[in-house]
Amino acid sequence: MTYRRLIATWAVLAVAMPLNGALREFGFKRIVSQATAETLSVVSGIAVILLVTRLMFRIPAATPTRQLALYSVILVALTVAYEFGIGIAGGRSWPEMLENYALWKGRLWPLVLAALALTPFLWRPGRS
């Protein structure tokens, strides 16, 4: 897979995932509790990630694991940089933004990042 395709895939996700957030805020939260809405948003977000990456990735079967790991690092780094950039631009504090990573407090965002990180491995043909 080319880096251009990897970045294009991430760009599609950078558009799709805020739409998933809008679904949480304006859809899920109107019919279920906030905690349930956040859980549903994580599930739907992971589904979006899996769908987009499945459709866009073209990973040759012979791609070394080391290369797949680099793809994962790039995807997660771009996502975290994007999230923090948007947060800072929107006036959010560092502690407020870091709160999204607190699994021990029930925050599930790290699961979304984990799913994103696994996609290059998941969609490599011939995996056993």
DRENDO-72607 format. One record per residue (C-alpha): residue number from 1; x, y, z. Coordinates in pm, whole numbers, plus 32768, in hexadecimal, padded with zeros to 4 digits. Layout:
// residues N
NUM, X, Y, Z
...
//
This chain:
// residues 128
1, 8000, 8000, 8000
2, 8083, 8157, 7FAF
3, 80A2, 8268, 80B1
4, 7FC2, 833C, 7FD3
5, 7EAC, 8238, 7FF7
6, 7EE8, 8221, 816E
7, 7EC9, 839B, 8194
8, 7D97, 83A2, 80B1
9, 7CF5, 8298, 818A
10, 7D41, 8361, 82C1
11, 7CB0, 849B, 821D
12, 7B69, 83E5, 81D9
13, 7B63, 837B, 8346
14, 7BAE, 84E2, 83B0
15, 7A66, 8544, 8308
16, 799A, 8412, 8369
17, 79EF, 8405, 84DB
18, 7973, 8566, 852F
19, 7830, 8502, 8482
20, 7826, 83DA, 856E
21, 7852, 84D2, 868D
22, 7730, 859D, 8606
23, 765D, 8461, 8600
24, 76B2, 842F, 876F
25, 765F, 8595, 87D0
26, 7526, 85CA, 8700
27, 74A6, 8466, 86DF
28, 750E, 8372, 87EB
29, 7506, 846B, 890D
30, 739D, 84C4, 88BE
31, 7325, 8360, 88F5
32, 7417, 82C4, 89F0
33, 74ED, 832F, 8B18
34, 7639, 83DF, 8ADD
35, 7701, 82AC, 8B43
36, 763C, 81CE, 8A56
37, 7659, 82D1, 8940
38, 77D3, 82D7, 896C
39, 77E3, 815C, 8960
40, 770C, 8153, 8828
41, 77EB, 825D, 878D
42, 7921, 818C, 87D1
43, 787D, 805C, 8732
44, 7806, 8120, 8602
45, 7958, 81CF, 85E9
46, 7A10, 8084, 85E4
47, 791A, 800A, 84DB
48, 7966, 813F, 8409
49, 7ADB, 8103, 842E
50, 7ABB, 7F97, 83CA
51, 79E1, 7FEA, 829E
52, 7AB7, 8108, 821C
53, 7C00, 8051, 8248
54, 7B74, 7F13, 81AD
55, 7B04, 7FD4, 807B
56, 7C3C, 80AB, 8055
57, 7D66, 7FDD, 80C5
58, 7E27, 7F1F, 7FBB
59, 7F26, 7E5F, 8086
60, 7FF5, 7D5D, 7FCB
61, 8003, 7C09, 8077
62, 817F, 7C1A, 8086
63, 8180, 7D5F, 814D
64, 826B, 7D2F, 8276
65, 81DE, 7D4A, 83D4
66, 82CE, 7E68, 8415
67, 822F, 7F2F, 82F9
68, 80D0, 7EE6, 837D
69, 813F, 7F64, 84D2
70, 81BE, 80A5, 8431
71, 806C, 80D3, 8386
72, 7FC6, 80AA, 84DA
73, 80A9, 81A8, 8580
74, 8069, 82A4, 8469
75, 7EEE, 8279, 847D
76, 7EE3, 829D, 85F7
77, 7FDB, 83C0, 85FD
78, 7F15, 847F, 84F7
79, 7DD3, 8440, 85B4
80, 7E59, 84B0, 8705
81, 7F00, 85E3, 866C
82, 7DBC, 863B, 85BA
83, 7CEC, 860E, 86F4
84, 7DD4, 86E0, 87CB
85, 7DF5, 87E9, 86BB
86, 7C7B, 880B, 86A0
87, 7C5F, 880C, 881C
88, 7D62, 891F, 8848
89, 7CC4, 89EC, 8730
90, 7B75, 89C0, 87DC
91, 7BF9, 8A3D, 8929
92, 7BFD, 88F0, 89E0
93, 7CFC, 88BE, 8AF5
94, 7E06, 87AE, 8AF3
95, 7D6E, 86FF, 8C25
96, 7C19, 8703, 8B7E
97, 7CA5, 866A, 8A3F
98, 7D75, 8567, 8AFA
99, 7C3B, 84FD, 8BB5
100, 7BC6, 8450, 8A75
101, 7CE3, 8357, 8A9E
102, 7C8A, 82EF, 8C04
103, 7C14, 8189, 8BD9
104, 7C14, 8164, 8D54
105, 7B05, 8270, 8D5E
106, 7A30, 81BF, 8C5C
107, 7AA5, 8286, 8B2F
108, 7AA7, 81A7, 89FD
109, 7B62, 827C, 88FE
110, 7CA0, 81AA, 8924
111, 7BDB, 8081, 889C
112, 7B96, 8147, 875E
113, 7D09, 8191, 873A
114, 7D5A, 8022, 8778
115, 7C66, 7FBA, 8667
116, 7D04, 80B7, 857B
117, 7E5F, 8033, 85CE
118, 7DF7, 7ECD, 8585
119, 7D63, 7F11, 842D
120, 7EA3, 7EEA, 8360
121, 7ED2, 7D93, 83FD
122, 7D64, 7D38, 83DB
123, 7D4B, 7D82, 8267
124, 7E94, 7CE9, 81F4
125, 7E3A, 7BCB, 8109
126, 7EA1, 7A6F, 8171
127, 7EAF, 7AB7, 82E5
128, 7E80, 797F, 83B6
//
